[in-house]
């Protein structure tokens, strides 16, 4: 089973505390030990936002700001690689081809950002498509996809299940609402729709939730079910 795990920077290392990074590494190692081929994509989180904010005040343009954000995601990726040790490719993959090659030879491939204008949400979806992954997991700071930003709207509706097309519509509506945020961005949602990869969006602040979702299909997040796929989860490793 081939799995891409997307871990937000604010989930992996909100305060650069080593134990949280180690916890995510242990979960990824457990998936590899169960026979999964793993690609992991790491975001920049609050650290990236701080650097970008300072650089913007200093006059950097948007492409330069994106490059700074990419650099931070790759630093976060190096933290995860350090925790994974010899099971991981020794440096962050900077292209999908390099990540795919690492996964093909049995290494855990870890990526950060790839190019300006593209978030690590989209990188994760693109890597899943490039490697023909069976499952894409977004480990975010919220437990699924909502009709509105749950941090802003108390009665936001949580979706237990969406088609990929419905995900695109929900995210598009969220991105048109000033101040709202979504667990994945619109480009990522469109790539998920195009590729047909089965996707789970969940709260990854407790790393074990990722393993429960991948190994047993147990989670409190949102299932994104590709068009034409049976609703029944039939690909769990334990089966």
N, C-alpha and C positions, 0 to 999 in steps of 0.2 A: 504494500500500500504506500502510495506517494502522498506526502502531506506537506503543505506550505503553511507555516505558522507566522502570522504577522503580529508583532508585539510592539505596542506603542511605547515611545520613549518614557512617557509619564507612568507607564505600567512597569517597565523593566527597571528603570533607575530614576525615580522621581527625585531622590536626594543623593544619588550616587552611593547608596548604601550597598555594600558588597553582598550581604546575605540575600537580598531580594534578587540580585542578578544570579546568584548561585542557585536559588530556588527554581528559577526558570530554566537554567541549564540542566538541573537534575531532572526536570520533567521532560525536556527535549531528549536527554540521554535515555530516559525510560522508554520513550516512544521508539527510539532507534533500537533499543534492546529487544523490543517487541516485534521487530522486523520492519518498521516503517523507514522509508527513505525520506529524509527531512531537508527541507529548505526553510530557513528562518530569515525574516526581514524585520529590521529594527528601526523604529522611528527616533526622532530627535527629542521630543518632549519639551519640558520647560526649559531645559538647558539651551536647546536650540533657539527657543523664543527669546531668551535673554540675550544671546549673542546677536540675533537678528535685530532686536530692538536697539541695542547699542550701536550696531553698524548702521542702522537706518538713521540714527541721530547724528552719525558722523558723515552722512551723505552718500552711503553706498546705494547703488541702483538695485532694481529688483532682481536682476540676474546674479549680481554679486551676493545679494542676500540669500538667494536660493543656493548658491554655491557654499555659503557658510553653513546653511542648514544641512546640506549634504555632508559636509565635513563632520558635523556633530553626529549625524546618524551613523557614520562610519566609525567614529570613536565609540559610540555605544555598541556597535557591532563588535568592536575589538574587546570590549568588556565581556560580552557573551562568549566570544571565542576563547578568551583567557579562562573563563569558567568551564568551558567544555573540554579544554585540553586537546588531547591527540585525536579525539573523535571528530573534531571540526577541521575544515580546511584552514590553513594557518593565517589567512588574511581575508578581509571582506571582499567578496566578489564584486567587481565593478561593472560587469555585464551579465546578461541572462545566460549567455553562452558559457561563461566561466562558472557560474553557479550550477548550471545543468551538468557540466562536465564533472564538477566535484560530487554532485549527487550520484551521477552515473558510476563513479568509482567507489561509492559507498561512504564518502565523507558527509558530514553535516555541513551544508553550505549556508553561510551567513552573509547577508547583504544589508547595506544601508540604502541611501538614495542613489539614483542613477544619473538623472539629468535635471537641469533647471525646469521649473514648470510642472514637475511631476512629483506627487507626494509618495511616501512609502506605502500608503494604501494602494495606490495604482501599481507600484512596483510589485507588491505582493500578488495582486491579481494577474499581472503580466507574467510573473514567474510561474504561477500556477498554470497559466495557459501554455507557456513555453515548454514546461516539463510534463504536460498532460497529467497534472496532479489529480488524485482521486478526491482530495478534500482540501479546502482552504479555510483556515481558522483565523479570525480576527480577535485577538486578545486586547480588549479595550478597557476603558475605565467605567463603562456602563454595561448593563447586562442585556444588551440586545439593541434592536432597532425600534425606535419610537416614532409616533406621529409628529411629535414636537420635541424640542430639546427638554429632557426631563429635569435638567438643572434650572430651566426657566419656567416651565409649565407644570404645575403640580398634577394635573389630571391627564398628562400625556398618555396616549394609548400605546402599550407595548405589543408588538407583533410577535407571536410565537412562530409563525411560518409565513413566508412570502415567496412568490415566484421571483425570478430574476427581473422580469419586466416590472413587477410591482415594486421591487427594491429601487429601481431607477426612478420610478414616479415619486416614491416617498422621499428619496434623497434630493431629487430636483426641487420638490416643494420646500424642503428644509433649507436648501441653499439659497432659495429666493426670500427667505424670512430673515430680516436683519437681526444679527446677534445670535442666531441659532447655530448650533453645531451638530454634526452628524457623526456616527461612529465610523463610517467610511465615506469617501468623497464620490462625486458623481462619475468621474472617469473610472474609478475602481468599479463602481456599480455597472457601468456600461461594459467594461471588460469581462466582468462576471457573467453578464447576460450573453455576450458574444461567445465566450468560451464554453459555457454550460458546466462550469465546475461547481460541484456542491460546496456550499459555504455555510459556516456557522459564525455568528457574531455573538460574543459573550464577554462577561466581566472576567478579565484575566488578572485582576489584582491578587488573587490567590492562584498561584501557578497550577495547583493540582486540578483546577477546573478544566484546564486544557487537556490533560491526560484523560479525565473522565469523559470528556466530549469525544475525543478521538478513539479511545479504546472501547468505550461502552455505549456511546451515543447518549450519554446523560449530561444534560446541561439545562440552565435556566435562560438561555439566550434565545436567539432567533435563527431558525433554519431557513436558508435560501435554497429553494429546490428548483433545479433547472427544468425548463419546459420539456415535457415528454418523459420525465423520470418518475418512476414509482415513488409514492410518498414514503413507503416503507424503507427504513435504513437497512441496507443489506451488505454494507461493505466494512463493518466494524472489524477491527483486527482480531478481537477475541473470538469471532466466528470463523 
